[in-house]
Structures are given as structure tokens and as C-alpha cells.
Amino acid sequence: MIFVDASFLVSLITKEPGSYDRAIELWEKNKHEDKLITPSVISEVINTLNVRLKVDIELIDYACEFMHDNLVITDDYEYHAGAVKNIKSFQPSRVPFFDCLYMNVMEELGIKEILCFDKHFDLNKNIKRIY
């Protein structure tokens, strides 16, 4: 199983120049792996598409369908306290809560790899960032 970060999904869904080709390549390379996300990943992707990138609602609909049809979704609520501990452990670096949450989910579930274009994950030596 491999975790999929919001940064990777945004590149894959929007065909973002510079990272889309690599996202497709990695998606194909890992096509036989179960890919895991959490509801927080879905929220982060939709917020990025809607607020930061201001994409059409049709692309947001597509993103929701894509995530539900192609990814395993597991709840992440019970991992919030561990995410706060991760925030503290990475100080003085300022690592976003969502990234710390995903790291905690991965650690607790024994997932060692993440499809991700976000360099914050390099701070965690127990996780291999695939980019």
C-alpha cells in the first residue's frame, strides 16, 4: 500500500505543467499498488482546486469521482493528536498540519511510501517520498 498526497493528486487531476507528466508516469508505475488517502486529503484537494486554482466545478466533480473510484479512503480523525506531536517534533520547521497528519496515519498503518511532490515529507526519515 502507498499513501497519496494532495499535491500529487492536484498535479494529476489538473494536468499541472511541469508535474503532470511525472504524476502520470508514477501513477502507471504504481498501478498495481493499493493507494490510500483520508478524508483530509479529499478536503485539501478540493480546497486547492476551488480556492487557490479556481477551477471549474466540473473539474472538482471529476476530482471527487476520481478519488472515490481509484483510491482506498480511511478515516483519519483518530490520528489528529499524533499529528500535533509531529508538528512539535519538526520545530523550528513549520510543517503543515495536514502533512503531519498524513505522516502519522502512515506511521500508524505501517505505510512507508508516499506519492508526493511536497518536500516536507523528506523531514520524516521513516517515509520514502516518491516524486
Secondary structure, 3 states (H helix, E strand, C coil): CEEECHHHHHHHHHCCCCCHHHHHHHHHHCCCCCEEECHHHHHHHHHHHHHHCCCCHHHHHHHHHHHHHHCEECCCHHHHHHHHHHHHHCCCCCCCHHHHHHHHHHHHHCCCEEECCCHHHHHCCCCEEEC
